[in-house]
Amino acid sequence: MRNGLIFLGTLLLLCMGQARQVLADEVRWITLGAAITETVFALGAGDKVVATDTTSHAPDAVHALPRVGYLRALSPEGILSVRPTGILADDQAGPAHTRRIIEQAGLPWHSVRSPVTASDTLAMIVQLGQLLGRQKEADQLAADVARKLEAAARTPSGQRGILLLHVHGRQLLAGGRRTQAASLLALAGLENGVTFEGYKPVSTEALLSAQPDWLVVAWARAPLDLSSFPELRGLEAVRQGRVIQAEASRLLSFGPGLPDAVTTLTQAMAPHVADAK
């Protein structure tokens, strides 16, 4: 316990020393969370970002930045190593003890609600605009995203879809209620084919029982090789080619690129809708 307190005290002194080395008028943000990072750049403040986390993939400029770790497993050392003056973080960022250490070091940690719905996305844009002193740009961006969403969204089609999150191996997670997956399906005019809440593992048997009209696969590393899941041939959606695959960060980040995510689904669905008429 005593060694832990000594370590914490030493770390805090190091933090304060690093903070004093940064010029008072210099702004050095760390952005944590894909939607947060994308929005900060869209608001024209990307030149103030000195590092981000491993979930942030847009815009392309972020790939040149240092990464301080995974969103929910951040270390104080990784954050402090880039000498930030503040943190703009998705409220899922953590763990809590890392945030406490950063705040004890005198660095502001601004927590922004993780967007799950289109309304959340618009609210996040406005909040970040206020934090960055870019309210005018935020109002304009929010209006632009809202306009594009109105054009991209579809009315309920009466069809059901299931969105699967594929990270690696054979495990598939289905997005249930209160998730970005459910919101995305609804924006594309699809009813969610699962009724549980959150993201949960789903068996092929459950998928075969549900028989969704559409299967949407959000992949993390590479598109899902359907030949590795021959049992999915029992799905009418698979047999009819009603499978949509796209990178998870593109579909589920719910940043300013949300209208493009909706369009990814609706454009893929369009030929089948036309054939059905």
N, C-alpha and C positions, 0 to 999 in steps of 0.2 A: 504494500500500500504506500509506504514511504517513498519507495523508488518511483512509483507511479506519479506521486505528487511532485517529486523533484523533476521528473521528465516533463510534466505538464507546465510547471513553472518555467523551465528552460525554454520550452516551445513558445510560450507566451512572450517571453523577453525577446526571442528571435523574431516573432511576428512584429512586435512593436518597433524593433530596430529596422526591419525591412520596410515597414510603413513609412518611417521617417526618411528613408532613402528616396522615396518617390516624391517628385515635385508636387507641391500643394495643388497646382492647377492642372495636373496631369490626371486624366481619367483612364483607368485600366479595368475594364469589366471582364469577369468570367461569366459566361452564359452556360446554364445547366438545364438541359432538356431540349429536345429537337424543335418543338414549337417556339420556345423562347428564343433560341438561337436564330432560327429562320426569321422571326419577327423583328428582332433587333437589327439584322442586316437589311430587311425590307424597309425599315424606318430610316435607313441611311446612317446608322451608328456602327456599322461593321468595323470601321477603322479604329474604334475604341475597344474592340474585343481582343484580348490577349491570349485567351485559351477557352476551351469548351470541354464537353464531356463526350464519351464514345457513342452516345445515342444521336448526336447531332451530325447530320449528313448534308444539309442544305443551308445556304447555297454552296456551290463548289468551292468557294473561297475558304470555307471552314477546314478543308482538308490540309491546308498549309499551317494550321494553328496547332499548338501543343494540346494534348489531351490530358485532363487531370484525373481521368478514371471513369468508371461506370456510374451512372446517375445515382444509384441507390447504395453504392459502396465506395464513397469518396473518402479520401484520407486528408487530414489537415496539411500534411507535408506536401502533397501533390498540389493543393490549392495555393499554399503560400509560396511555393517555389517560383511562381510566375509574377509575384509581387503585385497582386491586384489591389485596386482601391475600393472595389465593391463586387458583390455577387448578385446576379439576376438568376433566380432559380425556380424551376418547376417545383410545386409543393411536394412532389414525390422524392425530391433530392434528399440525400442523407448519407449516413445515418445521423440521428439527432445529436450524438456527441460531437461529431465533426462540425456541425453547425454551431454548437455551443462554444467550441474552441475558437472558431473563426470570429464569432461575435465578441468573445472575451478579448480577442486581440485588437478589437476596435474597428473591425471591418464590417460595413453594413451588409446584411444578407436580406435581400428583398425576395420574398416568397410570392409566387404568382400561381393561381389555381391552374392545375393541369387541365387543359381543355378536353372535354368529352363530347360536347355538342357544338353546333355551329354558333350558338349564342355565346358559349364559353370562348370560342375563338375570337369573336368580335370584342368581347369584354377584355380579353387578354391584350389585344392590340391597343386598346385605349389605355389600359393600366400601364403598359410598358411605355407608351408615349408620354404619360405623365412622369414616370420615373426618369426617363431620358431627357425630359424637357423638350419633347418633340410632339406636342399635342396636335398641332396643325397637321403634321405628316400622318399622325395616327388616325385622326378623324378622316383624312382622305383615304388612307389605306383601308380602314374599316368599311367605308362606304363602297370602295372598289371591290373588296372581297364580298360584301353583301350583294352587290349588283351581279357579280359573276356567279355567286351561289344561286341566286334567283333564276338565272339563265340555265344553270347546269342541273338543278334539282328536278326530279320527276314526281308526279303525283302517284299515289299508291296504285300499283299495277295488278294487285291481287295475287302476285307470285311471291314465293318465299325463297329466301336465300340464307345460306350459312357461310359465315366468314371464318376460315381456318387460319390460325397463325402457326407457321411451320418454322421452327428454329433449327433443328437438326434431327438426324435419325428418323425414327418412325413415329415420334410423338407429335400429335396434332392437338392444338388448343382451339376450342370454339369460343367465339365472342358472344357472350350473353347480354342480358339487360345491363344498362348503365355502363356501357363501354363505347369506345370510339367505333368499334366494329358495328354495333347496333345502330349508332347514329349514321354511319356511312351507308349502311344498307337502306335505312329509311330515306335518306336524301336521294338515293338512286331509285326509290319507288318500290323497294322490296320489304316484305315483312320478315322479321328475323325468325329463322326456323328452329331456334332453341329458346327455351324459356327461363333457364337458370340465370343467375346474376354473375357478372365478372367473366374472366377467362378461365376455362377449365378443360382438362384433358377430355377428349371425346373419342370413343371407340368407333371402328368402322361399322360395327353392328348398330350403334346408335344412329350413325349417318344413314345407313340403309333403311332403318326404321323411319327416319324423318323424311327421306326422299325430297330434298329441297329442289326447287326449280333451277336454282343457280348455286354454284359452288365458287366462292371467292377465296383465293389462297394468297395470304400476305406472307411472303417469305423473307427470312432474315439474311441468308447467305447465298442461296441459289434457288431458282424455281423448283417447285416440287416435281420430282420425277414420278409421274403417275404409274409408270410401269413397275415401280417398287411397291405399289399398293394395288395389285391386281383385283383385290376384293372390291375396290371402289367401282369396278366395271358394273357392279350391280346397281349403281346410281344412274337413273335416267339422265340426269344432268351431265354426267361424264360421257355416256354413250352418245348424247346429242351434241356434244361439244360446248355445253353451257358452263364452261369453267374459265374463270378469269384469274390470271396470276399477275401480281405486281409486287415490287419491293415493299416490305412492311413500312419502312420509313416514309415512303411516298404516300401510302394509303392512310396511315394511322397517326401521323404526327399532329394533325389538326392545327397547322400553322396557316399562314396566308396562302399556302398552296392547296388548301382544302378544296376549292372549286375544281382544280385539276384532278384531284383524287376522285371526286364524284364523276367527272367527265370520263375518267378511265373506265369506270363501270358502265356508264350509260352508253358510251360509244361501242363497247364490246357487246352490249345487249341489243343494240339497235338492229343489226341484221336479223336476229332471231325474232324480234318484235315485228319487223316488216314481213317476215315469212309467215307469221301467225295470222296476219291480216288477210 
